[in-house]
Amino acid sequence: MAKDMTLLWGSGSPPCWRIMIALEEKNLKGYNQKLFSFEKMEHKSAEVMAMNPRGQLPAFKHGDSILNESFAACMYLESQFKNQGNKLIPDCPKEQAKMYQRMFEAQNLNEKMANVIYYNWKVPEGERHDSAVKRNREALTAELKLWEGYLEKCQCLAGTTFSLADVTTFPSLAYVFRFGLCPERYPKLAAYYNCLKERPSIKTTWPPSWLENPQGQDLLKDI
């Protein structure tokens, strides 16, 4: 089954990592994959554009079906292979509702994280303002405090079991710690991160660029 799948991906990209975790959780081994370099602008290559005309990674294909949006790909894999590997959607209606809420709510985290980390890359030098930087950092701080509160009474984002909410959100939280988020300031998020990073599906798919260069950055140390 996995031999009919192709994943084009970039190291350290949360969207790419989500799909790789989902594939591991569903025990879909041996899929075709190719690593592209963002630094070399390989995501704009003809090979990627043929699968994803937006020139973005990931690009994922199963048979004739293409799913380039990571949330869609993860939901598709759970739907198509629900009886294989680990179950990623809880049976309990309450936990299932929380899973979907946290899963899609995480897009707020992704946006606010990117607004801080990539501000200088996204905004031309002449259009940058200290007030915008301050506003973005305050928004990310408020967002992270929400997620810290969500983990106050549960081990995983939807309750007691690992679910699609964790598949889709963990890479983003790993990213903020990679950029220097203070574990002491967010102890619940840090405990969640340290626990899940040892999960086989996550450990196996850990970004190779992070393994090669374990030292991250300190951009978020004061958040």
Phi and psi restraints in degrees (value plus and minus 20) as a CYANA .aco file:
   2 ALA   PHI     -88.3   -48.3
   2 ALA   PSI     -40.4    -0.4
   3 LYS   PHI     -88.3   -48.3
   3 LYS   PSI     -35.8     4.2
   4 ASP   PHI    -108.6   -68.6
   4 ASP   PSI     -14.3    25.7
   5 MET   PHI    -130.6   -90.6
   5 MET   PSI     124.2   164.2
   6 THR   PHI    -154.5  -114.5
   6 THR   PSI     111.1   151.1
   7 LEU   PHI    -144.8  -104.8
   7 LEU   PSI     102.0   142.0
   8 LEU   PHI    -122.1   -82.1
   8 LEU   PSI     106.9   146.9
   9 TRP   PHI    -165.8  -125.8
   9 TRP   PSI     147.4   187.4
  10 GLY   PHI    -148.5  -108.5
  10 GLY   PSI     119.9   159.9
  11 SER   PHI     -87.6   -47.6
  11 SER   PSI     113.8   153.8
  12 GLY   PHI      67.0   107.0
  12 GLY   PSI     -25.7    14.3
  13 SER   PHI     -99.6   -59.6
  13 SER   PSI      96.9   136.9
  14 PRO   PHI     -74.4   -34.4
  14 PRO   PSI     -63.6   -23.6
  15 PRO   PHI     -79.7   -39.7
  15 PRO   PSI     -60.6   -20.6
  16 CYS   PHI     -85.3   -45.3
  16 CYS   PSI     -63.4   -23.4
  17 TRP   PHI     -83.1   -43.1
  17 TRP   PSI     -56.5   -16.5
  18 ARG   PHI     -75.7   -35.7
  18 ARG   PSI     -68.7   -28.7
  19 ILE   PHI     -85.0   -45.0
  19 ILE   PSI     -59.6   -19.6
  20 MET   PHI     -85.1   -45.1
  20 MET   PSI     -59.4   -19.4
  21 ILE   PHI     -84.1   -44.1
  21 ILE   PSI     -65.1   -25.1
  22 ALA   PHI     -80.4   -40.4
  22 ALA   PSI     -63.0   -23.0
  23 LEU   PHI     -80.2   -40.2
  23 LEU   PSI     -62.1   -22.1
  24 GLU   PHI     -86.7   -46.7
  24 GLU   PSI     -63.1   -23.1
  25 GLU   PHI     -81.4   -41.4
  25 GLU   PSI     -54.3   -14.3
  26 LYS   PHI    -109.3   -69.3
  26 LYS   PSI     -11.1    28.9
  27 ASN   PHI      37.1    77.1
  27 ASN   PSI      19.8    59.8
  28 LEU   PHI    -118.8   -78.8
  28 LEU   PSI      69.7   109.7
  29 LYS   PHI    -116.0   -76.0
  29 LYS   PSI     137.3   177.3
  30 GLY   PHI      57.5    97.5
  30 GLY   PSI      -0.9    39.1
  31 TYR   PHI     -92.8   -52.8
  31 TYR   PSI     136.0   176.0
  32 ASN   PHI     -94.4   -54.4
  32 ASN   PSI     115.6   155.6
  33 GLN   PHI    -167.5  -127.5
  33 GLN   PSI     133.6   173.6
  34 LYS   PHI    -166.5  -126.5
  34 LYS   PSI     109.4   149.4
  35 LEU   PHI    -110.5   -70.5
  35 LEU   PSI     109.9   149.9
  36 PHE   PHI    -136.1   -96.1
  36 PHE   PSI     132.2   172.2
  37 SER   PHI    -117.2   -77.2
  37 SER   PSI     102.2   142.2
  38 PHE   PHI     -87.9   -47.9
  38 PHE   PSI     -58.9   -18.9
  39 GLU   PHI     -80.4   -40.4
  39 GLU   PSI     -55.3   -15.3
  40 LYS   PHI    -110.4   -70.4
  40 LYS   PSI     -12.8    27.2
  41 MET   PHI      40.4    80.4
  41 MET   PSI       9.9    49.9
  42 GLU   PHI     -90.4   -50.4
  42 GLU   PSI     -37.1     2.9
  43 HIS   PHI     -89.8   -49.8
  43 HIS   PSI     -29.4    10.6
  44 LYS   PHI    -120.1   -80.1
  44 LYS   PSI     -10.1    29.9
  45 SER   PHI     -91.7   -51.7
  45 SER   PSI     141.9   181.9
  46 ALA   PHI     -80.8   -40.8
  46 ALA   PSI     -55.5   -15.5
  47 GLU   PHI     -83.1   -43.1
  47 GLU   PSI     -63.3   -23.3
  48 VAL   PHI     -91.6   -51.6
  48 VAL   PSI     -64.5   -24.5
  49 MET   PHI     -80.5   -40.5
  49 MET   PSI     -48.7    -8.7
  50 ALA   PHI     -85.8   -45.8
  50 ALA   PSI     -50.4   -10.4
  51 MET   PHI    -117.7   -77.7
  51 MET   PSI     -54.0   -14.0
  52 ASN   PHI    -153.3  -113.3
  52 ASN   PSI      75.6   115.6
  53 PRO   PHI     -83.3   -43.3
  53 PRO   PSI     -29.2    10.8
  54 ARG   PHI     -98.9   -58.9
  54 ARG   PSI     -29.9    10.1
  55 GLY   PHI      47.1    87.1
  55 GLY   PSI      20.4    60.4
  56 GLN   PHI    -147.0  -107.0
  56 GLN   PSI     137.7   177.7
  57 LEU   PHI    -134.0   -94.0
  57 LEU   PSI     123.4   163.4
  58 PRO   PHI    -101.3   -61.3
  58 PRO   PSI     144.7   184.7
  59 ALA   PHI    -147.9  -107.9
  59 ALA   PSI      99.6   139.6
  60 PHE   PHI    -147.2  -107.2
  60 PHE   PSI     115.7   155.7
  61 LYS   PHI    -156.6  -116.6
  61 LYS   PSI     114.2   154.2
  62 HIS   PHI    -146.3  -106.3
  62 HIS   PSI      90.6   130.6
  63 GLY   PHI      42.4    82.4
  63 GLY   PSI    -141.4  -101.4
  64 ASP   PHI    -118.2   -78.2
  64 ASP   PSI     -19.0    21.0
  65 SER   PHI    -114.8   -74.8
  65 SER   PSI     109.7   149.7
  66 ILE   PHI    -132.8   -92.8
  66 ILE   PSI     108.1   148.1
  67 LEU   PHI    -151.4  -111.4
  67 LEU   PSI      84.6   124.6
  68 ASN   PHI    -116.9   -76.9
  68 ASN   PSI     -35.3     4.7
  69 GLU   PHI    -104.3   -64.3
  69 GLU   PSI     103.3   143.3
  70 SER   PHI     -82.8   -42.8
  70 SER   PSI     -58.6   -18.6
  71 PHE   PHI     -82.8   -42.8
  71 PHE   PSI     -62.8   -22.8
  72 ALA   PHI     -83.2   -43.2
  72 ALA   PSI     -63.2   -23.2
  73 ALA   PHI     -83.3   -43.3
  73 ALA   PSI     -62.6   -22.6
  74 CYS   PHI     -84.6   -44.6
  74 CYS   PSI     -63.0   -23.0
  75 MET   PHI     -85.8   -45.8
  75 MET   PSI     -59.0   -19.0
  76 TYR   PHI     -82.0   -42.0
  76 TYR   PSI     -65.8   -25.8
  77 LEU   PHI     -82.7   -42.7
  77 LEU   PSI     -61.2   -21.2
  78 GLU   PHI     -85.8   -45.8
  78 GLU   PSI     -59.0   -19.0
  79 SER   PHI     -87.9   -47.9
  79 SER   PSI     -63.9   -23.9
  80 GLN   PHI     -97.0   -57.0
  80 GLN   PSI     -46.2    -6.2
  81 PHE   PHI    -147.2  -107.2
  81 PHE   PSI      22.9    62.9
  82 LYS   PHI     -83.6   -43.6
  82 LYS   PSI     -45.5    -5.5
  83 ASN   PHI    -117.6   -77.6
  83 ASN   PSI      -8.0    32.0
  84 GLN   PHI    -141.0  -101.0
  84 GLN   PSI     122.7   162.7
  85 GLY   PHI      45.6    85.6
  85 GLY   PSI    -168.8  -128.8
  86 ASN   PHI    -108.5   -68.5
  86 ASN   PSI     118.6   158.6
  87 LYS   PHI     -93.9   -53.9
  87 LYS   PSI     107.6   147.6
  88 LEU   PHI    -132.4   -92.4
  88 LEU   PSI     -21.2    18.8
  89 ILE   PHI    -141.8  -101.8
  89 ILE   PSI      97.3   137.3
  90 PRO   PHI     -83.0   -43.0
  90 PRO   PSI     130.0   170.0
  91 ASP   PHI     -96.8   -56.8
  91 ASP   PSI     -54.6   -14.6
  92 CYS   PHI     -81.6   -41.6
  92 CYS   PSI     101.3   141.3
  93 PRO   PHI     -75.7   -35.7
  93 PRO   PSI     -58.3   -18.3
  94 LYS   PHI     -86.4   -46.4
  94 LYS   PSI     -64.2   -24.2
  95 GLU   PHI     -89.6   -49.6
  95 GLU   PSI     -55.1   -15.1
  96 GLN   PHI     -85.1   -45.1
  96 GLN   PSI     -62.1   -22.1
  97 ALA   PHI     -81.5   -41.5
  97 ALA   PSI     -63.8   -23.8
  98 LYS   PHI     -86.0   -46.0
  98 LYS   PSI     -56.9   -16.9
  99 MET   PHI     -79.2   -39.2
  99 MET   PSI     -69.3   -29.3
 100 TYR   PHI     -85.1   -45.1
 100 TYR   PSI     -59.3   -19.3
 101 GLN   PHI     -81.4   -41.4
 101 GLN   PSI     -70.6   -30.6
 102 ARG   PHI     -86.7   -46.7
 102 ARG   PSI     -57.9   -17.9
 103 MET   PHI     -78.4   -38.4
 103 MET   PSI     -69.7   -29.7
 104 PHE   PHI    -103.5   -63.5
 104 PHE   PSI     -47.0    -7.0
 105 GLU   PHI     -84.2   -44.2
 105 GLU   PSI     -48.0    -8.0
 106 ALA   PHI     -81.7   -41.7
 106 ALA   PSI     -37.7     2.3
 107 GLN   PHI     -86.0   -46.0
 107 GLN   PSI     -46.1    -6.1
 108 ASN   PHI     -85.1   -45.1
 108 ASN   PSI     -62.1   -22.1
 109 LEU   PHI     -82.4   -42.4
 109 LEU   PSI     -64.8   -24.8
 110 ASN   PHI     -79.8   -39.8
 110 ASN   PSI     -64.0   -24.0
 111 GLU   PHI     -85.4   -45.4
 111 GLU   PSI     -66.6   -26.6
 112 LYS   PHI     -90.8   -50.8
 112 LYS   PSI     -53.2   -13.2
 113 MET   PHI     -83.4   -43.4
 113 MET   PSI     -67.3   -27.3
 114 ALA   PHI     -85.0   -45.0
 114 ALA   PSI     -54.8   -14.8
 115 ASN   PHI     -83.1   -43.1
 115 ASN   PSI     -48.1    -8.1
 116 VAL   PHI    -108.6   -68.6
 116 VAL   PSI     -72.2   -32.2
 117 ILE   PHI     -85.7   -45.7
 117 ILE   PSI     -58.5   -18.5
 118 TYR   PHI    -127.8   -87.8
 118 TYR   PSI      -1.1    38.9
 119 TYR   PHI     -77.1   -37.1
 119 TYR   PSI     -70.5   -30.5
 120 ASN   PHI     -87.0   -47.0
 120 ASN   PSI     -45.8    -5.8
 121 TRP   PHI     -99.4   -59.4
 121 TRP   PSI     -56.4   -16.4
 122 LYS   PHI    -104.6   -64.6
 122 LYS   PSI     -51.1   -11.1
 123 VAL   PHI    -126.6   -86.6
 123 VAL   PSI     103.1   143.1
 124 PRO   PHI     -76.0   -36.0
 124 PRO   PSI     128.5   168.5
 125 GLU   PHI     -74.3   -34.3
 125 GLU   PSI     -61.0   -21.0
 126 GLY   PHI     -91.9   -51.9
 126 GLY   PSI     -31.3     8.7
 127 GLU   PHI    -126.9   -86.9
 127 GLU   PSI     -16.9    23.1
 128 ARG   PHI    -101.1   -61.1
 128 ARG   PSI     123.1   163.1
 129 HIS   PHI    -158.4  -118.4
 129 HIS   PSI     117.9   157.9
 130 ASP   PHI     -78.7   -38.7
 130 ASP   PSI     -54.3   -14.3
 131 SER   PHI     -85.2   -45.2
 131 SER   PSI     -56.3   -16.3
 132 ALA   PHI     -89.2   -49.2
 132 ALA   PSI     -61.0   -21.0
 133 VAL   PHI     -80.0   -40.0
 133 VAL   PSI     -66.6   -26.6
 134 LYS   PHI     -81.9   -41.9
 134 LYS   PSI     -64.4   -24.4
 135 ARG   PHI     -82.8   -42.8
 135 ARG   PSI     -62.3   -22.3
 136 ASN   PHI     -85.0   -45.0
 136 ASN   PSI     -60.6   -20.6
 137 ARG   PHI     -89.3   -49.3
 137 ARG   PSI     -57.1   -17.1
 138 GLU   PHI     -86.1   -46.1
 138 GLU   PSI     -58.4   -18.4
 139 ALA   PHI     -85.9   -45.9
 139 ALA   PSI     -60.3   -20.3
 140 LEU   PHI     -87.6   -47.6
 140 LEU   PSI     -59.9   -19.9
 141 THR   PHI     -79.0   -39.0
 141 THR   PSI     -67.1   -27.1
 142 ALA   PHI     -82.2   -42.2
 142 ALA   PSI     -59.0   -19.0
 143 GLU   PHI     -85.1   -45.1
 143 GLU   PSI     -65.2   -25.2
 144 LEU   PHI     -85.4   -45.4
 144 LEU   PSI     -53.7   -13.7
 145 LYS   PHI     -84.7   -44.7
 145 LYS   PSI     -55.3   -15.3
 146 LEU   PHI     -80.3   -40.3
 146 LEU   PSI     -68.1   -28.1
 147 TRP   PHI     -87.9   -47.9
 147 TRP   PSI     -54.7   -14.7
 148 GLU   PHI     -79.6   -39.6
 148 GLU   PSI     -61.3   -21.3
 149 GLY   PHI     -88.2   -48.2
 149 GLY   PSI     -54.9   -14.9
 150 TYR   PHI     -82.2   -42.2
 150 TYR   PSI     -48.5    -8.5
 151 LEU   PHI    -114.9   -74.9
 151 LEU   PSI     -10.0    30.0
 152 GLU   PHI     -82.8   -42.8
 152 GLU   PSI     -56.8   -16.8
 153 LYS   PHI    -143.6  -103.6
 153 LYS   PSI      -7.1    32.9
 154 CYS   PHI    -164.8  -124.8
 154 CYS   PSI     133.8   173.8
 155 GLN   PHI    -100.5   -60.5
 155 GLN   PSI     -56.3   -16.3
 156 CYS   PHI    -140.9  -100.9
 156 CYS   PSI     148.7   188.7
 157 LEU   PHI     -90.2   -50.2
 157 LEU   PSI     -41.8    -1.8
 158 ALA   PHI    -128.9   -88.9
 158 ALA   PSI     -15.4    24.6
 159 GLY   PHI     120.3   160.3
 159 GLY   PSI    -146.5  -106.5
 160 THR   PHI    -115.7   -75.7
 160 THR   PSI     -36.0     4.0
 161 THR   PHI    -136.5   -96.5
 161 THR   PSI     127.7   167.7
 162 PHE   PHI     -84.9   -44.9
 162 PHE   PSI     112.7   152.7
 163 SER   PHI    -162.0  -122.0
 163 SER   PSI    -196.3  -156.3
 164 LEU   PHI     -78.8   -38.8
 164 LEU   PSI     -47.3    -7.3
 165 ALA   PHI     -81.7   -41.7
 165 ALA   PSI     -59.1   -19.1
 166 ASP   PHI     -95.1   -55.1
 166 ASP   PSI     -59.3   -19.3
 167 VAL   PHI     -75.9   -35.9
 167 VAL   PSI     -64.0   -24.0
 168 THR   PHI    -106.4   -66.4
 168 THR   PSI     -44.0    -4.0
 169 THR   PHI    -118.1   -78.1
 169 THR   PSI     -53.3   -13.3
 170 PHE   PHI     -74.2   -34.2
 170 PHE   PSI     -65.1   -25.1
 171 PRO   PHI     -77.5   -37.5
 171 PRO   PSI     -55.1   -15.1
 172 SER   PHI     -89.9   -49.9
 172 SER   PSI     -60.1   -20.1
 173 LEU   PHI     -88.9   -48.9
 173 LEU   PSI     -57.0   -17.0
 174 ALA   PHI     -81.8   -41.8
 174 ALA   PSI     -55.2   -15.2
 175 TYR   PHI     -85.0   -45.0
 175 TYR   PSI     -62.5   -22.5
 176 VAL   PHI     -88.7   -48.7
 176 VAL   PSI     -53.3   -13.3
 177 PHE   PHI     -91.1   -51.1
 177 PHE   PSI     -53.7   -13.7
 178 ARG   PHI     -80.6   -40.6
 178 ARG   PSI     -51.9   -11.9
 179 PHE   PHI    -115.1   -75.1
 179 PHE   PSI      -2.0    38.0
 180 GLY   PHI      78.7   118.7
 180 GLY   PSI      -6.4    33.6
 181 LEU   PHI     -77.6   -37.6
 181 LEU   PSI     116.0   156.0
 182 CYS   PHI     -96.8   -56.8
 182 CYS   PSI      95.0   135.0
 183 PRO   PHI     -82.0   -42.0
 183 PRO   PSI     -54.4   -14.4
 184 GLU   PHI     -87.2   -47.2
 184 GLU   PSI     -49.2    -9.2
 185 ARG   PHI     -98.7   -58.7
 185 ARG   PSI     -44.9    -4.9
 186 TYR   PHI    -151.3  -111.3
 186 TYR   PSI      50.3    90.3
 187 PRO   PHI     -83.5   -43.5
 187 PRO   PSI     -55.4   -15.4
 188 LYS   PHI     -89.9   -49.9
 188 LYS   PSI     -62.1   -22.1
 189 LEU   PHI     -84.5   -44.5
 189 LEU   PSI     -59.8   -19.8
 190 ALA   PHI     -84.9   -44.9
 190 ALA   PSI     -61.4   -21.4
 191 ALA   PHI     -84.6   -44.6
 191 ALA   PSI     -62.0   -22.0
 192 TYR   PHI     -80.9   -40.9
 192 TYR   PSI     -67.2   -27.2
 193 TYR   PHI     -81.1   -41.1
 193 TYR   PSI     -67.9   -27.9
 194 ASN   PHI     -87.5   -47.5
 194 ASN   PSI     -50.8   -10.8
 195 CYS   PHI     -92.3   -52.3
 195 CYS   PSI     -70.8   -30.8
 196 LEU   PHI     -94.3   -54.3
 196 LEU   PSI     -42.9    -2.9
 197 LYS   PHI     -87.6   -47.6
 197 LYS   PSI     -34.6     5.4
 198 GLU   PHI    -112.8   -72.8
 198 GLU   PSI     -24.7    15.3
 199 ARG   PHI     -85.2   -45.2
 199 ARG   PSI     114.8   154.8
 200 PRO   PHI     -72.1   -32.1
 200 PRO   PSI     -61.9   -21.9
 201 SER   PHI     -85.7   -45.7
 201 SER   PSI     -49.7    -9.7
 202 ILE   PHI    -105.7   -65.7
 202 ILE   PSI     -62.8   -22.8
 203 LYS   PHI     -83.0   -43.0
 203 LYS   PSI     -60.5   -20.5
 204 THR   PHI     -85.6   -45.6
 204 THR   PSI     -52.2   -12.2
 205 THR   PHI    -124.5   -84.5
 205 THR   PSI      -7.7    32.3
 206 TRP   PHI     -73.8   -33.8
 206 TRP   PSI     113.7   153.7
 207 PRO   PHI     -73.9   -33.9
 207 PRO   PSI     105.0   145.0
 208 PRO   PHI     -79.8   -39.8
 208 PRO   PSI     -52.4   -12.4
 209 SER   PHI     -87.0   -47.0
 209 SER   PSI     -49.0    -9.0
 210 TRP   PHI     -95.5   -55.5
 210 TRP   PSI     -53.9   -13.9
 211 LEU   PHI     -88.0   -48.0
 211 LEU   PSI     -58.9   -18.9
 212 GLU   PHI     -89.6   -49.6
 212 GLU   PSI     -52.8   -12.8
 213 ASN   PHI    -152.9  -112.9
 213 ASN   PSI      59.8    99.8
 214 PRO   PHI     -81.3   -41.3
 214 PRO   PSI     -44.8    -4.8
 215 GLN   PHI     -96.8   -56.8
 215 GLN   PSI      97.3   137.3
 216 GLY   PHI    -107.0   -67.0
 216 GLY   PSI    -170.3  -130.3
 217 GLN   PHI    -136.2   -96.2
 217 GLN   PSI     150.1   190.1
 218 ASP   PHI    -134.8   -94.8
 218 ASP   PSI       3.3    43.3
 219 LEU   PHI     -79.0   -39.0
 219 LEU   PSI     -51.6   -11.6
 220 LEU   PHI    -124.3   -84.3
 220 LEU   PSI      -5.7    34.3
 221 LYS   PHI     -82.9   -42.9
 221 LYS   PSI     -45.7    -5.7
 222 ASP   PHI    -121.1   -81.1
 222 ASP   PSI     -14.5    25.5
